[in-house]
Amino acid sequence: MSTPILQKSLPEDMRDTRALPGIQPVRGPWLRVDDAYAAQMARRVALLEEQADHVLYLEREALPAAQELLDAALEASPDLGFARAGDVVTCPDGRDVNVSSTPPLEALGRMFQNDFVLMEKRGDQHVLTGAVLCFPASWRLSEKAGHPLTDIHVPVREYTEDLARRVQRLFDGIKAGSPLWRFNQLWYQDPELYQPRSAFELRRVGSGLKEGPYYRTERQTLLRLPRSNAVVFAIHTYVLARADVPELS
């Protein structure tokens, strides 16, 4: 078994594990680099090179939004320890990524710990039009690609029609320049970051049940891209051993 890729602690704004926060404004950078950066990035690069068909998806019409997202991330990158010389970005672990010769979502996946999901308005709903998803928490990109929000959450029992309408209103209300965030809480038996699972498979995960030796949480940031008007999920995954999780009460 390979060595688990774990963080040693949670960021301060995610340490209260007693209750999940609602959607709230982002204060500070919308992207982050933490102590697991090098190890997580090695896993991401391996997945991008070995299983690109499973972790990358982009509709042709979504290419402008993907490029806009890359531009926004590059704008934020100097404050996170990245350096840029022309088209080449040097990452905090010393790797170089050429952002002009690498497709935009792949470039994002090779530079940042985050997964990125593009949602664009098609009719009355936002549809998943592109993603780099190396660390799925028990879902498959192939089953959700090209689908609207309501289909993405099927068969989640709690995702009622009323909740679907409220989530769609949230997406409609996100303003450019005012990103929002939330986090979830999951317990896993397996610390592996790449956890694809069909929506129709038995889930080996406890949500909020405090079961399992590994605590997995996603910082989910929502932001609107001003030119394309796409909404982005930026998902930063943390996995901690139970002993390193703040005491639950």
C-alpha positions as CSV (number, residue, x, y, z in Angstrom):
1,M,0.0,0.0,0.0
2,S,1.4,3.4,-0.9
3,T,2.0,6.1,1.7
4,P,-1.3,8.1,2.4
5,I,-1.2,11.7,1.2
6,L,-2.4,13.6,4.3
7,Q,-2.5,17.1,5.6
8,K,-1.4,17.6,9.2
9,S,-4.0,20.2,10.1
10,L,-7.0,22.1,8.8
11,P,-6.9,25.8,7.9
12,E,-8.3,27.9,10.7
13,D,-11.6,28.7,9.0
14,M,-12.4,24.9,8.7
15,R,-11.4,23.7,12.2
16,D,-14.8,23.8,13.8
17,T,-15.9,20.3,12.8
18,R,-19.0,20.4,15.1
19,A,-21.2,21.9,12.4
20,L,-21.1,22.7,8.7
21,P,-21.2,26.3,7.8
22,G,-23.6,27.7,5.2
23,I,-22.4,29.4,2.1
24,Q,-20.4,32.4,3.1
25,P,-18.2,35.0,1.4
26,V,-14.5,34.2,0.7
27,R,-12.1,36.2,2.8
28,G,-8.6,36.1,1.5
29,P,-7.3,34.2,-1.5
30,W,-9.8,31.9,-3.3
31,L,-7.0,29.4,-4.1
32,R,-4.7,27.9,-1.5
33,V,-1.4,25.9,-1.2
34,D,-0.9,23.7,1.9
35,D,1.6,21.3,3.4
36,A,0.4,18.4,1.2
37,Y,1.0,20.3,-2.1
38,A,3.9,18.4,-3.4
39,A,2.5,14.9,-2.7
40,Q,-1.0,15.8,-3.9
41,M,0.4,17.3,-7.1
42,A,2.5,14.2,-7.8
43,R,-0.8,12.2,-7.6
44,R,-2.6,14.7,-9.8
45,V,0.1,14.6,-12.5
46,A,0.1,10.8,-12.5
47,L,-3.7,10.8,-13.0
48,L,-3.6,13.4,-15.7
49,E,-1.0,11.3,-17.6
50,E,-2.5,7.9,-17.0
51,Q,-6.2,8.5,-16.9
52,A,-6.9,11.7,-18.7
53,D,-10.1,10.4,-20.2
54,H,-11.5,9.9,-16.7
55,V,-10.3,13.1,-15.0
56,L,-10.7,15.7,-17.8
57,Y,-13.8,16.9,-19.7
58,L,-14.4,19.9,-21.8
59,E,-17.2,20.8,-24.3
60,R,-15.9,22.7,-27.3
61,E,-18.2,25.6,-26.5
62,A,-16.7,25.8,-23.0
63,L,-13.1,26.5,-24.1
64,P,-13.4,30.3,-23.6
65,A,-14.6,29.8,-20.1
66,A,-11.8,27.3,-19.4
67,Q,-9.2,29.8,-20.7
68,E,-10.8,32.6,-18.6
69,L,-10.6,30.4,-15.5
70,L,-6.9,29.6,-16.2
71,D,-6.3,33.4,-16.5
72,A,-8.0,34.1,-13.2
73,A,-6.0,31.4,-11.4
74,L,-2.8,32.7,-12.9
75,E,-3.6,36.1,-11.7
76,A,-3.9,34.8,-8.1
77,S,-0.9,32.5,-8.4
78,P,2.0,34.8,-7.4
79,D,0.7,35.2,-3.9
80,L,0.7,31.4,-3.5
81,G,4.4,30.8,-4.4
82,F,4.2,30.4,-8.1
83,A,6.6,32.3,-10.5
84,R,5.9,33.0,-14.1
85,A,8.4,33.8,-16.9
86,G,6.6,34.2,-20.2
87,D,4.4,31.1,-20.8
88,V,6.2,29.0,-18.3
89,V,4.9,28.8,-14.7
90,T,7.2,27.4,-12.0
91,C,5.1,25.7,-9.2
92,P,5.9,25.7,-5.5
93,D,7.4,22.2,-5.8
94,G,9.7,23.3,-8.6
95,R,7.9,21.8,-11.6
96,D,7.4,23.9,-14.7
97,V,4.1,24.1,-16.6
98,N,3.8,25.8,-20.1
99,V,0.4,27.4,-20.0
100,S,0.4,28.2,-23.7
101,S,1.1,24.6,-25.0
102,T,-1.0,22.8,-22.3
103,P,-4.9,22.8,-22.6
104,P,-6.3,25.2,-20.0
105,L,-8.0,22.6,-17.7
106,E,-5.0,20.3,-17.8
107,A,-2.7,23.2,-17.0
108,L,-4.9,24.0,-14.0
109,G,-4.8,20.4,-12.9
110,R,-1.0,20.4,-13.2
111,M,-0.5,23.6,-11.2
112,F,-3.1,23.7,-8.4
113,Q,-4.3,21.3,-5.7
114,N,-7.9,22.2,-6.6
115,D,-10.2,20.4,-8.8
116,F,-12.2,22.7,-11.0
117,V,-15.8,22.3,-12.4
118,L,-17.3,24.7,-15.0
119,M,-21.0,25.2,-14.8
120,E,-22.7,27.3,-17.6
121,K,-26.3,28.3,-18.0
122,R,-28.2,26.3,-20.6
123,G,-31.8,27.3,-20.6
124,D,-33.1,27.4,-17.0
125,Q,-30.2,25.5,-15.4
126,H,-26.5,25.4,-15.1
127,V,-24.9,22.5,-16.9
128,L,-21.4,20.9,-16.3
129,T,-19.5,21.9,-19.4
130,G,-16.0,21.2,-18.3
131,A,-13.9,19.9,-15.4
132,V,-10.5,18.7,-14.2
133,L,-11.5,16.2,-11.5
134,C,-8.6,14.2,-10.1
135,F,-9.9,13.8,-6.5
136,P,-13.6,12.9,-6.8
137,A,-15.3,12.1,-3.5
138,S,-17.4,9.1,-4.6
139,W,-18.7,10.3,-7.9
140,R,-17.8,9.8,-11.6
141,L,-17.2,12.7,-14.0
142,S,-18.3,10.6,-16.9
143,E,-21.8,10.3,-15.3
144,K,-22.2,14.0,-14.6
145,A,-20.5,15.6,-17.7
146,G,-23.0,17.6,-19.8
147,H,-25.8,17.3,-17.2
148,P,-27.6,20.0,-15.3
149,L,-27.5,20.5,-11.6
150,T,-30.6,18.4,-10.9
151,D,-29.2,15.4,-12.7
152,I,-25.8,15.8,-11.1
153,H,-27.3,15.3,-7.7
154,V,-29.4,12.3,-8.6
155,P,-29.8,9.9,-6.8
156,V,-29.1,11.9,-3.6
157,R,-32.2,11.5,-1.5
158,E,-31.9,14.9,0.2
159,Y,-31.8,16.7,-3.2
160,T,-35.5,17.5,-3.5
161,E,-37.1,19.7,-6.2
162,D,-37.3,22.5,-3.7
163,L,-33.6,22.2,-2.8
164,A,-32.7,22.1,-6.6
165,R,-34.6,25.4,-7.1
166,R,-32.7,27.0,-4.2
167,V,-29.3,25.8,-5.5
168,Q,-30.2,27.1,-8.9
169,R,-31.1,30.5,-7.4
170,L,-27.8,30.5,-5.6
171,F,-26.0,29.9,-8.9
172,D,-27.9,32.7,-10.6
173,G,-27.1,35.1,-7.7
174,I,-23.3,34.6,-7.6
175,K,-21.6,37.9,-8.6
176,A,-18.3,38.3,-10.3
177,G,-15.6,39.4,-7.9
178,S,-17.6,38.1,-4.8
179,P,-16.7,34.4,-4.5
180,L,-18.5,32.2,-1.9
181,W,-17.4,29.1,-0.1
182,R,-18.5,26.2,2.1
183,F,-17.1,22.9,3.2
184,N,-18.4,19.3,3.7
185,Q,-17.4,16.5,6.0
186,L,-16.9,12.9,5.1
187,W,-15.3,9.9,6.8
188,Y,-13.5,7.3,4.7
189,Q,-11.9,3.9,5.4
190,D,-9.4,4.5,2.5
191,P,-7.3,7.7,2.3
192,E,-6.8,7.5,-1.5
193,L,-7.6,10.8,-3.1
194,Y,-8.9,9.4,-6.3
195,Q,-12.3,7.9,-5.3
196,P,-14.5,7.6,-8.4
197,R,-17.7,5.7,-7.8
198,S,-20.9,5.3,-9.7
199,A,-24.0,7.0,-8.3
200,F,-25.6,3.6,-8.4
201,E,-22.8,1.8,-6.4
202,L,-22.9,1.2,-2.7
203,R,-21.1,4.1,-1.0
204,R,-18.4,3.1,1.4
205,V,-18.4,6.4,3.1
206,G,-20.1,7.8,6.2
207,S,-21.3,11.4,5.9
208,G,-21.4,13.1,9.3
209,L,-21.4,9.7,11.0
210,K,-17.8,10.1,12.3
211,E,-16.9,6.6,11.1
212,G,-13.7,5.6,9.6
213,P,-10.0,6.4,10.3
214,Y,-9.7,9.2,7.8
215,Y,-11.5,12.6,7.8
216,R,-12.0,14.0,4.3
217,T,-13.3,17.5,3.7
218,E,-13.6,19.7,0.7
219,R,-13.3,23.5,0.7
220,Q,-15.8,24.3,-2.2
221,T,-15.4,27.8,-3.6
222,L,-18.0,29.2,-6.0
223,L,-17.1,32.1,-8.3
224,R,-18.4,33.7,-11.4
225,L,-16.2,34.4,-14.4
226,P,-17.1,37.9,-15.7
227,R,-16.6,37.4,-19.4
228,S,-18.1,33.9,-20.0
229,N,-20.5,34.2,-17.1
230,A,-19.7,30.6,-16.1
231,V,-19.8,29.6,-12.5
232,V,-16.8,27.6,-11.2
233,F,-16.6,25.1,-8.4
234,A,-13.0,25.1,-7.1
235,I,-12.6,22.1,-4.8
236,H,-9.6,21.8,-2.4
237,T,-9.5,18.4,-0.8
238,Y,-8.1,17.8,2.7
239,V,-7.6,14.3,4.1
240,L,-6.5,13.9,7.7
241,A,-5.9,11.0,10.0
242,R,-8.4,10.8,12.8
243,A,-5.8,11.7,15.4
244,D,-5.1,15.0,13.6
245,V,-8.7,16.2,13.5
246,P,-9.8,18.7,16.1
247,E,-11.8,17.0,18.9
248,L,-15.4,16.5,17.8
249,S,-18.1,17.4,20.2
